[in-house]
Amino acid sequence: MIFLDILRLAEGVHARRLRLAVALKVGETLCAAVPFVVLWGMLELILRLDRPPFEACLPWLGLGLAGLLGQYLFGLFAARLAFTHGYGLMADFRVRFAEHLARLPSGFFTEARIGELTSLVSDSVRMIEDVFTHLVGELVAAAVLPLVVGVLLLWIDWRMGLAALVTVPLAWAVPVLVGRAFNRLVGQRLRSQEEIAARLLEYIDGMPVIRAHGMGGGHFKALEAAMRDFRRAALRLEATGGLAVIGFAVALELGFVALLGLGTYLLLGGGIAGAAFLTVVVLAQKFYAPMTQTAMLVAEAAFLSRAYQRVRAVIDLPTMPEPALPKSPPGHHLTFERVDFAYRPGRPVLHGLSATIPAGQVTALVGSSGAGKSTVVQLAARLFDPDRGSVRMGGVDLREIGSEGVRARVAMVLQEVHLLDDTVAENIRLGRPEASDAEVRRAARAAQCEAFIEALPAGYETPVGEAGARLSGGEKQRLSIARALLKDAPILIMDESTAAIDAETELAFQRAFETLRQGRTVLLIAHRLSSVVRADQILVMSGGRICERGTHAELVAREGPYQRLWQASRF
């Protein structure tokens, strides 16, 4: 059962306290049945003695008060434990889930997956959280109370008890019959919900282009189609679920009709006492109501099952292997040894690539789009592991150094700049969180950021907005460079880093870059060959292989791919 699978996520003190909460919920449910025992006893007393003395009622009243007090206390402590440790458990789980995501290869985080992960974290994890904070208690009450009431019904009068129970199998046959179709529709609805999340993120991200081309929401076909699919899936699901609930309720009501018919016949024939008849009729309502609640929880279990499967599928994804005892490389030159790599099986991107990136020098990667340049820098930063061969730093395989060790030694400036919705200073400080304000300002000055930062309303304390919305592309790029400068790592990787900077700023940046490169291993990609002219080594890539290597002077004098690229860039 899906509830049991989810409960296995609980561990440690949270698990023990949640088990106690379940036990207390059982106690609360048992206490909830006490008033009906009191009702039966009081009715018997009243009908037998006509006008019983108050003293004769005291034991029953005391039992009723004890039941109500027990129900309140058990419920109070059960709720406190469920909320405190349910939310605490899921807070810990979210941290572990985020840590797991951080250890997954970067290839997992495709554009399509972003919408899926957004839905996963905002919806699926929240649904699992509800199991611990609400649904376990509701399920216990909905399962235990009918059992207790059913026993009471049979105890008071077995004939009327059987009449109340006779249609229960028929009622449960309804969700069983529609269960497979319902589960399939749940899957369709959740998939369409993920598609809406992905298309909505794409729509918002592409809003400038959409407006520039005069496209409104109604003309954005992908989002429009996703919304229509979601509407159809939701309507089918609600229609099927509604029919199941109605069928279930009608079957249970037939049992109540049978109970009333039999009870009336027995009462008129003197086969049952009036007190027993009235108590059974009242109890029957307490039997059917939680039974309906149980059926609703079973329907909700279909959503929970899908949500849990989606979360479980991500948790079960293999993470990048990390060494038990990470090694520290003696140097910072990079070596690629016969590296093969593919993002998807059967579609290789790199083929037997071998290259050395000397320490303290600038190595530039050039080539046409799709040649494999970005893949090389991602392997150098250990965002992926090669399928075959090895990538080494200072002669040590990156897999033996570990992801944390590699990240500590590598600073990256990528084409897509990621900025937090925080101040300018804090976004630069991501490079080295413990850096002082003076160090942040020095890095900004070296990256040619100071002029535009001082022009902002609050200078370094100005919020940049979500994804740096208040900054231009060039300004975001320069902040990313300042962040890398602040990190002061021995290896610097720059992917298309000068593409968003105007000519004047690029000239100033090149001066800062000459200082930055001293004593560092630099791996640089740029579309504009003018930015790699002074590189110590240029690697020309084509089809996932290195087809030429040398300095600019050597390569431009040699007839080959680089010379053709250089000549094309001059026009």
N, C-alpha and C positions, 0 to 999 in steps of 0.2 A: 504493500500500500504506500502511496506517495507520501502520506503524512509521516510514516515511519522512516522513509528514506531521508526526508528533510530533517527529522529530529536527530538523525545520526550526525548532522553537522554540529550539534551541540557537544561541547567538551569542557572538561575542567569544572570549575565552580559554577559556571553558568548551567551546565548540564544537570548538576545535582540540585540546584535551586529550581530549575524548571520541572524536574521530576517531582519535587516537593509541591510545586504549584499545581501540578496535575492531581496529586493526592488530595490537596486541599479542595480542588474543584470537585472531586468525587464526594468529599465530605459535604460541600455546599449543596450538591445535587441531592444527596440523601436527606439532608435537613429540609430541602424544599418539599419532600414528600410527606414530612411529619404533619403539616396542617391538614392534609387529607385524612390521615389516620384520626386526627382530632375531630375533624368534621364527622366522620363515621361514628366515632364514640359519642359525640355530643348529640347527634341525631337519634341514635339508639336510646340514649338516656332520656331525651325529651319525649320521644314517642312512647317509651315504656312507662315513665312516671308522670306523664302529662305536665306536671309542674314540679320539676325536681328542685330540691333545696340548693342554694348557692354553693354550699360546702361540697356537694356532690360533683359540681362542675369544676371545682378548683384544680384537681389533678389534670384534667384535660386542658384547662386554660394554661396551667404551668407547663405542660408538655408542648403546647402550641407556642408559647413565648420562648421556650428553650429552643424549639426548632427554628423560629425566626431569628433569634440571637445567633444561633450556630450558623445559619445560612449567611447572615451579615458578616460575621467574623471570618468564617472560612472564605467567603467571597472577597472580602477586603484584602486578606493576606495573600490569597491566590493571585488577585489582580496586581498587587504591588510586586510580588515576585516575578510574575509573567512580564510586566512592563519593564521592571528594572533589569532583569537578566535577559529578557528577549531582545531589548534594544542594545544592551551591552554586548550580547553575543553577536548581533549583526554588525555592530560597530567594529568589533574585532574581525569579523568575516570580511567586511568591506576593505579593511586595511590589508588583510591577507590576499584578497582578490586583486587589489591594486598592485601589491608587490608581485603577484603572479603575472599580471599583465606586463609589468616592467621587465620581467625576465623572458618574455616571449620574443621571438625574432621580429624585427621591424616589418618583415613582409606580411605579418598578420594584420597590420593596421592599414589596410587598403581603404579607399574612399567608401566602398560599399560596406565595409565592416564598421566604419565610424557610426553610421546610423544604427546598425545592429547593436553595437556596444552601448550607444546612447539609450536605446530602448531596454537593453539588458540591465543597465545600472539603475535607470529611473523607474522601470516597471517590474521586471522579473525579480530583482533582488528585494524590492519593496514587498512584493507578494509573498516571498519566502519569509520576510520579516513578520508579516501579518500572521503567519502560522504560529510563531512563538508568542506573539503578544496578544493575539485574539482567537485565532481559529482553533488552537488546541483546546482552550477552555470551552469554546462553543461546541466543539466536537464531543468532548467528554460529557458535557451537560446533555447534548442532544442524543447521545448514545446511552448514557446511564439512566437518565430520567425515564425513558420509555420502558427500560427493563424493570426498574423499581415499580413503576406504576402498573406495568403488566402483571407483576407478581401480586401486587395489592388487589388488582381486579380479580385474578383467579382465587385469591384468598377470601375475598368478600363473597363472591359467588362465581364458581367455576364456569357455569353455563353462560352467564353474561360476559365473563372474561373471554371465553372462546369466541363468542359472537363479535366482540371488539377486535379480536386478533385474526378472524377468519379471512379478511380481505388484505391483510398486510402482505402476504406473498404476491398477490395480484398487483398491489401497488408497486412493489419493488421490481416486478417484471417489466414495468414500463421503462424506467431508466436503463435497465439491462438491454432491452430491445433497441433503444435508440442510442445506446452508449457509443458504438463504433462510429456511427455517422456524426454524433456530437463531437467526439474527439477529433475527427477529421476536420470539422468546421472550426474548431478551436485553433487547430494548427494553421488553417488558412487565414483566420482573423489575425493571429499573432504575426504571421509573415507579412500580411498586408500592412499591419501597424509598423513593422520594421521598415518596410518600403517607404511609407509616408515619412518616417523620421529621416531616412537617407535622402529622399527627394527634397524635403523641406530644408535640410542643411545645405544641400546643393543649390537650392533656389535662393536662400539668404546669402550664401557665399557669392553667388553670381549676380546679385542684384544690380551692381553697376553696369554690367554688360546687358542685362535684361532691359534696364531703363534706356541705355544708350541706343538700343535697337527698337525701342517703342513697344516692348513686349509686356503685357500685363499678366496678372496671375492667371486669367482665363486662357491666355495663349501659351502658358508654360505647360506643354503637353505632358511631360513626365509626371509632374506633381498632380496635375488634373487627373490623369489616368490612375495614379496611386490612390487618390481620394475616392474615385469611383469604385475601384476594386475593394477598398476598405468598407465602403458603404454596403456593397453587395454581400461581402463576407459577414459583416456585422448583422445585417438583416436576416440572412440565412440562419446564422447561429441563434439569434433571438427567437426566430420562429420555431426552430427545432426545440430549443430549450423550453420555450413557452408551452408547446404541446406536451412535452414530457412532464412539466410541473402540473399542468391542468389534469393530465391523465392520472398522475400520482394522487393528486388531491381528490379527484372524483372517486378513485378506488377506495381511499380511506373513508370518505364520506359514506360510501355504501356500507362499510363496516359499522359506522355510527347508526345508520338507518336500521341495520340488522339488530344492533344492540337495543335500540329503542323499541323495535317491534317485539323482540323476545322479552325485554324487561316489562313492557306493558302487559303482555300475555301472562307472564308469571305473576305480576302484581295483582291483576284482576282475578287470577285463579288462586291467590293466596300462597303462591309458591316462593315468594320473596318478600322480605320485610320492606316497608317504605323507606326506612333509613338506608338500607343497603342499596335500594334502587336509586335513590337520589345521589348517594355517594358515588356509585358506579357511573352515573351519567356525568357528574362533575369531573370525576377522574378521567373519563374517556377523552375529554377535551385536553387534559394535560398529557394524555398519551399521544394523541394525534398531532398536536402542535409541534413538539420537538421532533417527531418523526418526519414531518415536513421540513423542518430545519436541517435534519440529517440529510435528506434528499438534496437540499440546496447546497450543502457542503460537499456532497458527492459530485455535484455538477461543477462546483468551484475547484474540486480536485483535478478536473481535466485541465483547467487553466494552470493550476499549480504544477501539474505533471510536466506540461510543456515548458513552463518557466524554469523548473528545476532542471529539466533535460538541457535547456539552452545554457544555463549557468554551469552545469556539470560538464558540458561539452568543452567550454572554455577552460575550466579548471583542469580537465584531463589532457589538454594540449601539452605536448612536451616542451619544456623550457630549454633554453640554451644551457648546456652542461657547464657547471662551475667547478673549479678545482678545490679539493679539500684544503690544500696548502698552496695558495697562490705564490708563484715565483715573481721575483723582481728582476726585470731585464737590466743587464749591465750597461746597455747603450740604448740609443733611440733611432737607429736606422731601421727601416722597414724592408722586409724581403718577402716577395711572393714567389713561391716555389710550385710550379706546375699546377696552378689553381684552375679547377673547373667549378662552375657555379651555375645554378638555374633557379629562378624564382618559382617555376612550376616544373614538375617532372616532364622530361621529354622536350623542354624548350630551353636549351642551354644559352647562357648569356656570355660566359667566359669559357675559353677553351685553352687549357694548358698554359695559362699566362704565367710568365716568370719575369720578375723585375726587381731591381734594388733601388730603394729610395734612400740616398746617403744622408747621414746625420749632418745637420748644420747647413744643408743646401736646399734650394728650391727646385722641386721637380714638378713640371707642368704636364697635365694630361690634355691632349687635344684630339679631335676627331669629330666625325659627323654625329648627329643625334642617333642614339641607339647603339653606339659603338661599345658601350660598357664602362664609360668613364665614371659615372656616378656609382656604379656597382663596385668599382675598385675602391673608391673612398669609403663606401659603406663597409666593405670587408676590412679596410685598414682601421676603422673605428670599432670593429667587432659588433656591428649592427646585425650581421649575419656571420655564420661560419661557412667556409667553403665546403662543397660536396666532396671534392678530392683535392689533395695537395695541402699546403699550409701557408699561413700568413704569420710572419715572425717580427718581433720587435726586439732589437738588440740580440738577435739569435734565438730568442725564446718564443715558442708558439703562443699566439694570443690566447688559445684555449687553456694554456697553463698559467698565464698571467691572470685570467679571469676578467669578466666584464668591468667590475669596479676598478681593477688595476689599470685597464686600458683607458677607461673614461677619465681617470685621474691624470693620465699622461697625454691626453688628446683634447684639444680645443677645436670646435667646429663652427664654421660660418657657412650656413647652407642657403640655398636659393629661397626656400620657404622659411621666413623668419618667424619663430614662435615667440610671441610676447604675452605676458600675463596681464590681466586687468589690474595693474598696480602702477606705482609711480615710475618715472623714468629711472631714478636712482636704483630702485629695487630690481628693475628689469636688468640693469647693468650688473648689479650685485649678484645675480644668479651665477655669474662666472666664478665668483668666490664669495660665499655668503658672509664670511667673517671680515671682509674688506672694509676699511675705514672710508669715510666720506671723501677724504683727500685722495685716496687711491682710486675711488670711483671717478672723481673729477679728472685725475691724470689720464685714466684710460679713455674717458670721453674726449679729452683734448687731443690725445694721440690719434683717435679715430675720426677726428674732424667733426665731432658732435656738438662742441661747446657753443658754437654760434646759434644753432637752431634751438638748443636746450634753453639758453638764456633768453630767447625770444618767447618762450612758452609762458603762460600766465603765472605759474608757480615754479618756474625753473625746473630743477631736478625733482621737485616734489609734485610735479604735474602728473595726474593719472593719464595713462596712454589710451585707456578705453579697452574694450574687449578686442583681443587680437591686434592691439595697436591701432584701433580705428581712427584715432586722432592724429596719426602720423602718416606722412607720405611713404611711398615704397623706399625711396632713397634714405630717408631718416630711419626707418626700421632697419634697413641693411646696415647702416652705420652703428646703430645701437648694438646690433649683433656682433659687429667687429669690436666694439668697445668691450663687450662681455668676454670675447675671446682674449683680448689684450689683458683684461683684468685677471683671467684665470692663469695666465703666464705658464701654460703647459709647454713641455719640451717639443711636442708635435702639434702642428697647426694644419688643419684640413680646411680648405676653402673651395666650395662648390658654387660656381657661377657668382661669386661674391661681389664682383664689380659691375654686374649687369644693370643694377638699379641706381647707380650713382652717376650724377652729371659729370661732364668733362672737367670742370674746375675742381670739384670735390675729389674726383678720381686722381688728379694730379697731386693734390695735397695728401691724399691717402697713400699714394705710391711712395712719397717721402717717408711717411710713418712706417710703411711696410718695409722699407730698407733697414730701418732700425729694428723692427720686430723680427726680421728673419735671422738676425745674427745669433748664431748658436742654436738655432732651432731647425728641426726637420719640417719642411713645408711641402705639402701636397696640394697642388692648385689646379683648378679647372676654370677655364674662361672661354666663352664663345669668341671674344675679340682677341685675336692673336697678338695685338699690340700690348696686351697686358702680360704676355709670357715671354716677351723678347729677351728679358734679362734673366730668365730662369737658368739655373746651372745645368739642368737636364730637361729635355722635352721628350715625352713618350707619346708617339702617335698611334692611336688605336683605330682598328677597323674590324668589325665583325667579332668582337670579343677577344681580339689578339693584338699584340704590339707589333706593328709592321715597320716602325722606324723609331730610332732613338738617337739623341745627340743634342748639341746646343742649337740655338736659332741659326747662327752663322753656318754651322755644318749642314743643317737640314735644308736651309734655303738655297744653298749652293748645289745641293744634290737633287737630281730629278726624281721626284717621288710625290707621295700624297701630301706631305707637309708643304712642299714648294707650290703645289696646286692650290692648297688651302690659303697659303700666304698671298699668292697672286690674286685669288678671288676676293680676299679681304681688302685689297688695295682699291677696289672699284666700288 
